[in-house]
Amino acid sequence: MHQYEASIAWRRDGQAFIDNRYSRGHEWRFDGGAVVPASSSPHVVPLPMSVETSVDPEEALVAAVSSCHMLFFLSIAANRGFVVDSYVDHAVGVMDKSSEGKIAMTRVALRPEIVFGGDRIPTPRELDAIHHTSHEQCYIANSIKAEVVVEAPGR
């Protein structure tokens, strides 16, 4: 078993608060020292109460799914003898009503563009197998209800 921690900090800074027009800007702090400016999504809480340039929880969830899949993909590709020169994903999460009628992240589409180097390039079947195994092993995808699909070229 492993534990992961994050510290979340927000301050009112003199805003009225009970009028519900306070800033949703806050910080995420992680054990390695990273500090990430965070906020509610402007799609959920309108500007100026949200901070458009900050990361919102919805984006973070999509990034976590994408990052987890990528990290497993890179490891599996290396173990199978394939050299990955670059991996860029343009992941998209969809907020909609769930089957229970609640607003939820219902789908995350991973759209990786992968460039291979070296002498061995995976066939479409091998590429699909690497993505499948990556998805099966991804802790984050295994932790959420949303459908996670890979919409990569060649799949």
C-alpha positions in Angstrom: 0.0 0.0 0.0 1.1 3.5 -0.8 -0.2 6.9 0.3 -0.2 10.1 -1.7 -0.7 13.5 -0.3 -1.5 16.9 -1.5 -2.1 20.1 0.4 -4.8 22.5 -0.8 -4.8 26.1 0.4 -7.4 28.9 -0.1 -7.9 32.2 1.7 -10.8 34.6 1.7 -8.5 37.7 1.6 -11.2 40.1 2.8 -13.8 39.2 0.2 -17.5 39.3 1.3 -17.9 35.5 0.7 -21.6 35.1 1.6 -22.5 36.8 -1.7 -20.9 33.8 -3.4 -18.7 36.2 -5.5 -15.4 35.2 -3.9 -12.3 34.0 -5.8 -12.0 30.2 -6.3 -8.3 30.6 -6.8 -6.2 28.4 -4.6 -2.9 26.4 -4.6 -2.1 22.7 -4.7 1.2 21.8 -3.0 2.9 18.5 -3.4 5.5 16.6 -1.4 8.3 17.2 -4.0 7.8 21.0 -3.7 5.7 21.7 -6.7 3.1 24.4 -6.3 0.3 24.5 -8.8 -2.1 27.4 -9.1 -5.6 26.0 -9.1 -9.2 27.2 -9.5 -12.7 26.2 -10.3 -13.3 25.8 -14.0 -14.7 28.9 -15.8 -17.2 26.5 -17.3 -18.5 25.8 -13.8 -18.0 29.1 -11.9 -17.9 32.2 -14.2 -15.1 34.7 -14.4 -13.9 36.6 -12.4 -14.6 34.2 -9.5 -12.6 31.5 -11.4 -9.0 32.0 -12.5 -8.8 31.1 -16.1 -5.0 30.6 -16.1 -5.0 28.1 -13.3 -5.5 24.4 -13.4 -9.0 23.2 -12.5 -9.9 19.8 -11.0 -11.5 18.6 -14.2 -8.4 19.3 -16.3 -6.3 17.7 -13.6 -8.3 14.5 -13.8 -7.9 14.4 -17.6 -4.2 15.1 -17.3 -3.8 12.4 -14.6 -5.5 9.7 -16.7 -3.4 10.8 -19.7 -0.1 10.9 -17.7 -0.7 7.5 -16.1 -1.5 5.9 -19.5 1.6 7.4 -21.0 3.9 6.3 -18.2 2.7 2.7 -18.5 2.9 2.9 -22.4 6.6 4.1 -22.2 7.5 1.3 -19.8 5.8 -1.4 -21.8 7.2 -0.2 -25.1 10.7 -0.2 -23.7 10.2 -3.7 -22.3 9.1 -4.9 -25.7 12.1 -3.4 -27.4 10.5 -0.3 -29.0 12.2 3.1 -28.8 9.8 6.0 -28.2 11.2 9.3 -29.3 8.2 11.4 -28.4 4.7 11.0 -27.0 2.2 13.9 -27.1 -1.4 13.4 -26.0 -4.2 15.8 -26.6 -6.6 14.2 -24.1 -10.2 15.4 -23.8 -12.6 14.8 -20.9 -16.4 15.1 -21.3 -18.6 16.3 -18.4 -22.1 15.0 -18.8 -24.8 13.4 -16.7 -23.9 9.9 -15.5 -26.1 6.9 -15.6 -27.1 7.9 -12.0 -28.2 11.3 -13.3 -25.2 13.2 -11.7 -22.9 15.5 -13.4 -19.6 13.6 -13.8 -16.6 13.2 -16.0 -18.2 10.5 -18.2 -15.5 10.0 -20.8 -11.9 10.6 -21.3 -10.5 10.3 -24.8 -6.7 9.9 -25.1 -5.3 11.0 -28.4 -1.6 10.2 -28.3 0.7 11.0 -31.1 3.7 8.7 -30.7 7.0 8.9 -32.7 9.1 5.8 -32.6 12.8 5.6 -33.4 15.3 2.8 -33.7 15.1 -0.2 -35.9 11.9 -1.7 -34.6 8.6 0.0 -35.2 5.5 -1.6 -33.7 2.9 -3.0 -36.1 -0.7 -1.6 -35.6 -1.5 -4.8 -33.7 1.5 -4.4 -31.4 0.7 -0.8 -30.8 -2.9 -1.7 -30.0 -1.6 -4.3 -27.5 0.7 -1.8 -25.8 -2.2 0.7 -25.4 -4.5 -2.1 -24.1 -2.0 -3.2 -21.5 -1.3 0.4 -20.5 -5.0 1.0 -20.0 -5.4 -2.2 -18.0 -2.5 -1.3 -15.7 -3.2 2.5 -15.3 -4.1 3.1 -11.6 -6.0 6.2 -12.4 -8.2 4.7 -15.1 -8.8 1.8 -12.7 -10.0 4.3 -10.1 -12.6 6.3 -12.0 -16.0 5.5 -13.4 -15.5 7.4 -16.7 -15.0 5.5 -19.9 -11.4 5.9 -21.0 -10.7 5.3 -24.7 -7.6 5.6 -26.8 -8.2 7.4 -30.1 -4.7 7.1 -31.4 -3.8 7.1 -35.1 -3.2 3.6 -36.3 -5.8 2.1 -33.9 
